[in-house]
Amino acid sequence: MKERVLIVDDEAPVRELLAGVLSLAGYQVDQAGSADEGLAKIGQRPYNLLLTDLRLPGMSGLQFLAATHRLDPACGRLIITGYGPPAPWPPWSWGPMDSS
């Protein structure tokens, strides 16, 4: 079975480019244009990896990843962005992810 990847980005060209590359590499790829749409997809099926933009409308990529952690703690997560890192950086300075 192919590994499943969910790409969550509000910019369709970015989603489509990433989806095309990952599909060519043999992954089964789903796309979501918002955090809410991504959460709905995660509620329908498991994913091996979530790729999300840092800046999403309605909720940040970090908030999205925290919400997905409660749904599927074993899933891998990766944040992508066209912007610089938020302060403070590095991410481990934020402390453990709250899974409550």
N, C-alpha and C positions, 0 to 999 in steps of 0.2 A: 504494500500500500504506500502511496506517495505521502510525504509529509505535507501537512497543511500550514499555510502561512496566511495571516490576515494583515492587510495593509490598510491603515487608517490615516488618511490625509485629506484635507479639504481642497487640495489642489489636484484636479483630475489628471493633468499631464504628468505630475510626479507619480501618482498612484499607477497610472497606466504604464509608465516607463519601468517602474520597479516590478510591476506584475509581469510585464513581458520578459524581463531579464530572468526573474525567478521561475517563470513557466518554462523558458528554454533550458534552465538548469534542472528541470524535472520536478519542481514543486507544484502542488495544487494550491492555487492562489485565489483568495477572495478579497474583495475590496469594500471599503466603507468610506463615505465622504464626511462622516461626523463621528464623534465619540458615542452618541446615542445609537447610531446605526451599528457601530462596531460592537457595542455591548449587546445589542439584539442578536447579532450574528454569533457572538461567543455563547449566548444562551441557547443557541440552536445546535451547535456542534463544537467539539474540542479542536484546538489548534496546537501545533507544535511551537509556533513562533508568532509573536505579534510585533509588527513594525508600525510605529506611530510617530506622527509629527509632534514636535514639542509644543507647537501652538495650534490649537484647535478652537473652533467657535464653541462657546458654551461651557467648555471645560478644558483645562490644560492637558497636555499629553501625560504629565506626571499624575494628575488626578485620574485620568483614564486608566493608566497602568495600575494605580492603587485599587481602583474598582475591579479591574480584571483579575488582580491578585486574589481577591476574595472569591471570585468565581472559579478560578483555575490556578492554584498556586504553583503547579508544576510547569506551566507553560513558559517558554523563553520569551523575553521582552527586549526590544531594541528601540531606542528613541533616535529619530532622525530630525534634522532641522537645517534650514538655510540661514539661521540666526546664530549669534554667539551663545555661549553657555550662560545660564542664569547664575546669579550670585546667590549663595556661595557655591563654589565648585570645588572639589569634585563631588559627585552624587553621594558617595558614602558619608559625606559630612551631614547629610540630611537625617541620618539615623535609620533604624530598621523600618521596613514598610509595615504599617499597621494593618493586620489582617482581620481586625474585629469588625 
